[in-house]
Amino acid sequence: MTDPKVTLLGLLEGGWSLGIEPVFSADWLMEKAEFPQVVVSHVLTQPRPVGFSEDPAAAQRRFEAVYLVDVWSRGDAEQRWEMLGEVDRILHSKCNSPGGGLEYLEVSAWRDLDEGGLRPPLFRSQTRVEVLYYG
């Protein structure tokens, strides 16, 4: 089983077809790196026992995890919207077969978190990605 964050990053990098080439990273915006950027971060994982077992510690578990995917663009709102559409397209195309040990993923809840007070402004959109896997 590959780390789900690594799987999500691989899906995004491998499926990218825009002329814009962002920097892909995990967990943190890289302030010294060029923009645009795509950042995948882990929020929460909830294990749930599957079936009944005499030894709960050895029982197989179903994991429901939440990740956030942020797209960042400095000074170019149009670029942010194009990247947002590309992330949405890539992840929706892989919902039923994401690979890397993931059974399923669901994309929802885009929100904008722009920092317009900066010069040039920093445009940021974020989506929630829920994944399901067994372990």
N, C-alpha and C positions, 0 to 999 in steps of 0.2 A: 504494500500500500504506500503510495507516494503521498507526501504531505499535500492536503487539498489546496493550500495556498500556492504551492509549486505547480500543481496541476492547472489551476486557474490562470496563473501567469503564462504557462506553456500554451494554453488554449488561445489566450489573447495575442501573444507574440506570434504564434504559428499561423493564426488566421487573419492577421492584419493585412489589409489590402489597400489602405489609403496611401496617397503620396506622402502624407505626413508621417514621419518616423519618430514616435515618442520614445522616451527612456522608460523602460519597464522596471519596477522595483517592488519590494515587499516592505510593508509596514510604515515607511516614512517617506515623506517628500524629500528629495535630495536637493537641498538649497543651492549647492555649488554646481549641480548638473544643469544642462541646458533644458529649456522647456520646448515642447510640451512633455508631460509625464503622465504615466498611468501607474497607480499605486494600489496594490492589493493588500488588505490587512484583515487579520482575524479578529472577530468580536466575541464569539461564544460557541462552545460545543457542549451539547447535552447528550450524554450516553443514556441509552434505554436498554434494559435487559430484553433479550429475545427468548421467548418460551420459558420453560421451567427447568431449573437445574438444582440438584442437591447441593452443589457448591456454587453459590452466587458469584464468588470471585472468578470462577472459571467459565461462567456463562458467556455465550456470545452476546455482543452488544450491537445495537443500531445507534449510529451517531448522527445527530442532526446539528449541523454547524452553520453559523452565520459569518459571512465575510462582507467587507465593503470594498468596492472598486471606485477609486477616485480618478477623474481625469482633470488635469491641470493645464492651463494655458496662460501665458503672461501677455496681456495686452491685445489678445485676439479672440474675441467672443465667438466668431464664426468657426475658428479652429476647434474650440471647445465643443461646439454643437456637432461638428463632423465626427470628432472622436467619440462623443457620447453615442451617436448613432452606430458607429463601428463596433464599440464594445457591446451594445445592445444586440446587434446583428450576430456577432460571433457567439456570444453566450446563449442566445435563443436557438441558434443552429445546433448547439450541443446539449440541449436540455436532457434528452433521453439517453445520450451515450457520451458523457464527458470524458471517460477514460480515467487512467490513473487510480483505479479502485473506487472511483465515485460512481454511485448508482444513478443519481439524478441531481439536477440543479435547477433552481428557479430564480429568475431575475425579477425584482420588484422595487418600487419606491424610489425613483429618481428624485433627487432634491438638489437645489443649487445653493452653494455656499461661497459665493463670490466675495472677494475682498476688494471692493471698489475704492476704498480710501487710499490704496497704494498707488504709486505712479511708476510704471504703468500698472493698471489694475490686474489683479490675479483672479482669473476665472476658474471656478472649480465646480464640478458636478459629481455627485456620489450616488451609487446605487447599492442596494442590498442584494446579496446573492446567498441563497440558502442551498446547502448541499446535504446529500444523504449518502452514508456509506456504512459498511459493516466491518466489525473487527473483533 
